[in-house]
């Protein structure tokens, strides 16, 4: 291991052998001393430079802290004006009730107690309220109703002098637009009819063919009736029509005439019995056999059967004579 500068200087000081303490060795130690001193001065300069930078940063941070303190004092004054206080976690509370509050207070307008639900909606539609762009939330309670049931309205601009309002009450949600909402107290506004925005349940009533939108109490808020199919309109197939189609059958009528065949079938829509006739055959077209023609054929068949042997004997004689002529003439 190499000796330190101090250890080398001690060795040179304590040497007793002649010519050991040469100028080269003494000079090398002095050079290292100077170099080490120079390095120390450089490090001291770097430390002083970093100290200046740190001092500037500290001064800047002190200025920023002072500005934050002034801003905090201003906010506390504003909170005092709004009757609010801020907790250690940054939550705004009402000074008197200790409940959550909002900042700025103009975002929420409390209409207080009103005589009815419609009266509260009418107040919320007034121009100075619906047209105030600083108000985002409106609430009111109905006089005589539990304080736990509060109507809340969220509103936002929806065009020139028009405000959209979303009304939450009794687990239901409604929407309307208020036109003429200029913000001036003397101006007249026109609110549209409330529309349910979120049905709780969609059902179908088979008896009336209606698709229904229902709220959480199963009260129907809107319905649409599906039409029954007809010759000109698409629609549903009724159970009566289905039964008629299912029972559709073409059969022969039990009561028949002598000259035609009657066929009956049900009407697919009305279920009434329809009929048509198969006419008798003629020389010009095909058809059914009449009772008279059947009788003639029957009698002819019986007559043939009765004279079969006689007819067969005549035929045998004819065949024999033909055979004899063939032999005589050589024609086969």
HELIX and SHEET records of a PDB file:
HELIX    1   1 UNK A    5  UNK A   14  1                                  10    
HELIX    2   2 UNK A   23  UNK A   81  1                                  59    
HELIX    3   3 UNK A  105  UNK A  107  5                                   3    
HELIX    4   4 UNK A  117  UNK A  124  1                                   8    
HELIX    5   5 UNK A  127  UNK A  130  1                                   4    
HELIX    6   6 UNK A  239  UNK A  246  1                                   8    
HELIX    7   7 UNK A  291  UNK A  306  1                                  16    
HELIX    8   8 UNK A  308  UNK A  329  1                                  22    
SHEET    1   A 2 UNK A  84  UNK A  86  0                                        
SHEET    2   A 2 UNK A  92  UNK A  94 -1                                        
SHEET    1   B 6 UNK A 108  UNK A 114  0                                        
SHEET    2   B 6 UNK A 137  UNK A 142  1                                        
SHEET    3   B 6 UNK A 151  UNK A 157 -1                                        
SHEET    4   B 6 UNK A 162  UNK A 169 -1                                        
SHEET    5   B 6 UNK A 172  UNK A 179 -1                                        
SHEET    6   B 6 UNK A 190  UNK A 191 -1                                        
SHEET    1   C 6 UNK A 108  UNK A 114  0                                        
SHEET    2   C 6 UNK A 137  UNK A 142  1                                        
SHEET    3   C 6 UNK A 151  UNK A 157 -1                                        
SHEET    4   C 6 UNK A 162  UNK A 169 -1                                        
SHEET    5   C 6 UNK A 172  UNK A 179 -1                                        
SHEET    6   C 6 UNK A 195  UNK A 196 -1                                        
SHEET    1   D 3 UNK A 201  UNK A 205  0                                        
SHEET    2   D 3 UNK A 210  UNK A 214 -1                                        
SHEET    3   D 3 UNK A 220  UNK A 225 -1                                        
SHEET    1   E 3 UNK A 251  UNK A 252  0                                        
SHEET    2   E 3 UNK A 260  UNK A 266 -1                                        
SHEET    3   E 3 UNK A 273  UNK A 279 -1                                        
END                                                                             
